[in-house]
Amino acid sequence: MEWLDRYDFVVAAFVAGIAASLACGLGALPLAIRRFNFEKKVGLGYAFAAGLMFSASVYNLLLPAFTLGQDSASQLWPVVKTLGGMAAGAWFLWWIERTVTPEQLQSGFLGSLGGRTGALVFLAMTFHSIPEGIAVGVGYGSETHLAQGQGFGHYIALAIGIHNIPEGLAVALPMRLRGMSLWKAAALATVTSLPQPLAAVPASLAVWLFEPLMLPFLGFAAGAMMYLVLMELIPEALESHGRAETAWLFLAGFGLMGLVQVGL
């Protein structure tokens, strides 16, 4: 079993990716509250989820990316790479929004996900899980290949896992609004994060290839998330609730995620 011991970091990266994926399904659990009136309060749910997601993008993706670049000879270049990835993530969602027709978003499997917003959220979360999985794989692989301190992979995986919880809430909300069962919504939320363990394995084995790309990958995930919040979730909340209610719920979600991040 020497080969298993030799590649235990690959197993650890895959298991961590699976755990992070399951965390996404946990985001649907608040929707189990029986008194939650989805038709009347879904806008407030979007505002709260938007705050959670925006905060998670800042605390769990952008700040770690900036921190990882502090040891660079030029501290400006890592920031530029991260912000470049952030712009690419936002552009990717913009491209999807304009490439996939409204009819495609509201018919077939995509239509069952909660209309246009639900389909866009599902697609966005699925694609942006790939760079998150790469970040997890690089985190574990770098402990072996780049002599990074032990626990670095755990830190990245934990940050991504926490980040996945509000993603799961955002994915499940439109599905529940369309009458989908809680467990099916939670399962589909988990599916959006399955690219993470699949991407973590090759990234952990080829750190030399993926490590230079980790900062833009983290920026990509953050950019896609923040674009989704600003262009889809906030407008959805404002359609059914006032600006003050939307702002307060957004800030509540943002603050809660910040407290969770600091507490951990």
C-alpha positions in Angstrom: 0.0 0.0 0.0 3.0 2.3 -0.4 1.4 3.8 -3.5 -1.6 4.9 -1.4 0.6 6.5 1.2 2.5 8.2 -1.6 -0.7 9.7 -3.0 -2.6 10.3 0.2 -2.8 14.0 -0.5 -4.9 13.1 -3.7 -7.3 11.1 -1.6 -7.5 14.0 0.9 -8.2 16.5 -1.8 -11.0 14.3 -3.3 -12.6 13.7 0.1 -12.4 17.4 1.0 -14.0 18.2 -2.4 -16.9 15.8 -1.6 -17.3 17.3 1.8 -17.4 20.8 0.3 -20.0 19.6 -2.2 -22.2 18.2 0.6 -22.0 21.6 2.4 -23.8 23.1 -0.6 -26.8 20.9 0.1 -26.9 22.2 3.7 -27.9 25.6 2.4 -31.4 24.3 1.6 -32.1 23.3 5.2 -33.4 26.8 6.3 -36.2 26.3 3.7 -37.5 23.4 5.8 -39.2 26.0 8.1 -42.9 25.3 7.7 -44.0 28.8 8.3 -41.8 30.2 5.5 -44.2 31.6 2.9 -42.2 31.2 -0.3 -44.4 33.2 -2.6 -44.4 36.3 -0.3 -41.0 36.1 1.2 -38.8 34.7 -1.6 -37.6 38.2 -2.4 -36.3 38.6 1.2 -34.7 35.2 0.9 -32.9 36.3 -2.2 -31.7 39.5 -0.4 -30.4 37.5 2.5 -28.8 34.9 0.3 -27.2 37.7 -1.7 -25.6 39.1 1.4 -24.3 35.7 2.4 -22.9 35.0 -1.1 -21.3 38.5 -1.5 -19.7 38.2 2.0 -18.5 34.6 1.2 -16.9 35.9 -2.0 -15.0 38.6 -0.1 -14.0 36.6 3.0 -13.5 33.1 1.5 -12.2 33.8 -2.0 -10.8 37.3 -2.5 -9.1 37.9 0.9 -7.4 34.4 0.8 -6.3 35.1 -2.7 -4.8 38.4 -1.7 -3.1 36.8 1.4 -1.6 34.0 -0.7 0.1 36.7 -2.9 1.8 38.6 0.0 5.0 36.6 -0.3 5.4 37.5 -3.9 8.3 39.8 -4.9 5.7 42.1 -6.5 2.6 42.4 -4.2 0.7 44.2 -7.0 0.9 41.3 -9.5 -1.0 38.8 -7.4 -3.8 41.4 -6.9 -3.9 42.0 -10.6 -4.2 38.3 -11.4 -7.0 37.9 -8.8 -8.9 40.9 -10.2 -8.3 39.6 -13.7 -9.9 36.3 -12.8 -12.7 38.2 -11.1 -13.4 40.1 -14.3 -13.4 36.8 -16.3 -15.9 35.2 -13.9 -18.3 38.2 -14.3 -17.8 38.1 -18.1 -18.5 34.4 -18.1 -21.9 34.8 -16.5 -22.7 37.8 -18.8 -21.9 35.5 -21.7 -24.1 32.7 -20.5 -27.0 35.2 -19.9 -26.8 36.4 -23.5 -26.0 33.0 -25.1 -28.7 30.9 -23.5 -32.1 32.0 -24.8 -35.1 32.7 -22.5 -36.9 29.7 -24.0 -34.0 27.4 -23.2 -33.9 28.7 -19.6 -37.6 28.2 -19.1 -38.1 24.8 -20.8 -37.1 21.2 -20.1 -34.7 20.5 -17.2 -33.6 24.1 -16.8 -37.1 25.3 -16.6 -37.8 22.9 -13.7 -35.0 24.6 -11.7 -37.1 27.7 -11.0 -37.4 29.7 -14.2 -34.8 32.1 -15.6 -33.2 33.1 -12.3 -33.1 29.5 -11.0 -31.6 28.2 -14.3 -28.9 30.9 -14.3 -28.1 30.3 -10.6 -27.8 26.5 -11.3 -25.5 27.0 -14.3 -23.4 29.7 -12.6 -22.8 27.6 -9.5 -22.0 24.5 -11.5 -19.4 26.2 -13.7 -17.8 28.2 -10.9 -17.3 25.1 -8.8 -14.6 24.0 -11.2 -12.1 26.7 -10.2 -13.0 26.1 -6.5 -12.2 22.5 -6.9 -8.9 23.4 -8.5 -8.1 25.6 -5.5 -8.8 22.7 -3.1 -6.6 20.4 -5.1 -3.7 22.9 -5.3 -4.0 23.5 -1.6 -3.4 19.8 -0.8 -0.9 19.2 -3.5 1.2 22.2 -2.6 1.8 20.7 0.9 3.7 17.9 -0.8 5.1 19.4 -4.0 5.8 23.0 -2.9 6.6 22.4 0.8 3.6 24.5 1.8 2.8 24.4 5.5 0.6 21.5 6.7 -3.0 22.4 7.0 -3.0 24.7 3.9 -5.3 22.3 2.0 -7.6 22.1 5.0 -7.8 25.8 5.2 -8.8 26.2 1.5 -11.3 23.3 1.7 -12.9 24.8 4.8 -13.2 28.2 3.2 -14.8 26.8 0.1 -17.1 24.6 2.2 -18.4 27.5 4.2 -18.8 29.5 0.9 -20.9 26.6 -0.5 -23.6 26.9 2.1 -25.1 30.2 0.9 -24.7 29.0 -2.6 -26.9 26.0 -1.8 -29.6 28.4 -0.4 -29.5 30.5 -3.6 -29.8 27.3 -5.7 -32.7 25.8 -3.7 -34.8 29.0 -3.3 -36.2 29.2 -6.9 -36.7 25.4 -6.9 -38.8 25.5 -3.8 -40.8 28.4 -5.1 -41.8 26.2 -8.0 -43.0 23.4 -5.7 -39.9 21.1 -5.7 -39.4 19.0 -2.6 -36.8 20.1 -0.1 -34.7 17.0 -0.5 -34.7 17.2 -4.3 -33.7 20.9 -4.1 -30.9 20.0 -1.6 -29.7 17.2 -3.9 -29.6 19.5 -6.9 -27.8 22.1 -4.9 -25.2 19.4 -4.1 -24.9 18.5 -7.7 -23.8 22.0 -8.6 -20.7 21.5 -6.4 -19.8 18.0 -7.7 -17.2 19.5 -10.1 -15.1 20.4 -7.1 -13.9 16.9 -6.1 -13.5 16.0 -9.8 -11.3 19.1 -10.4 -9.4 18.7 -7.1 -7.8 15.4 -8.2 -5.9 16.5 -11.3 -5.1 19.9 -9.6 -3.4 18.1 -6.7 -1.4 15.9 -9.0 -0.3 18.7 -11.3 0.3 21.6 -8.9 3.1 22.9 -11.1 0.5 23.6 -13.8 -2.5 24.7 -11.6 -0.7 26.6 -8.8 0.1 29.7 -10.9 -3.6 29.8 -11.9 -5.0 29.5 -8.4 -5.3 33.3 -7.8 -7.2 34.0 -11.0 -9.3 30.9 -10.4 -10.3 32.2 -6.9 -11.0 35.5 -8.5 -13.1 33.8 -11.2 -15.3 32.1 -8.6 -15.7 35.4 -6.7 -16.5 37.4 -9.9 -19.1 35.0 -11.1 -20.8 35.0 -7.6 -20.8 38.7 -7.2 -22.1 39.3 -10.7 -24.9 36.9 -10.0 -25.8 38.7 -6.8 -25.8 42.2 -8.4 -27.5 41.2 -11.7 -30.0 38.6 -10.6 -30.6 38.2 -6.9 -30.8 41.8 -5.8 -33.1 42.8 -8.7 -35.3 39.8 -7.9 -35.6 40.9 -4.3 -36.4 44.5 -5.3 -39.3 43.3 -7.6 -41.3 42.2 -4.5 -39.9 44.2 -1.6 -38.7 47.7 -1.0 -35.2 49.0 -1.1 -34.9 49.3 2.7 -36.0 45.7 3.3 -33.7 44.4 0.7 -30.8 46.4 2.0 -31.3 45.3 5.6 -31.6 41.6 4.7 -28.5 41.9 2.4 -26.5 43.5 5.3 -27.8 40.8 7.7 -26.6 38.0 5.4 -23.3 39.8 4.8 -22.7 40.3 8.5 -23.6 36.8 9.5 -21.2 35.3 7.0 -18.5 37.6 8.3 -19.1 36.5 11.9 -19.0 32.8 10.9 -15.7 33.3 9.0 -14.1 35.2 11.9 -15.4 32.6 14.4 -13.8 29.8 12.5 
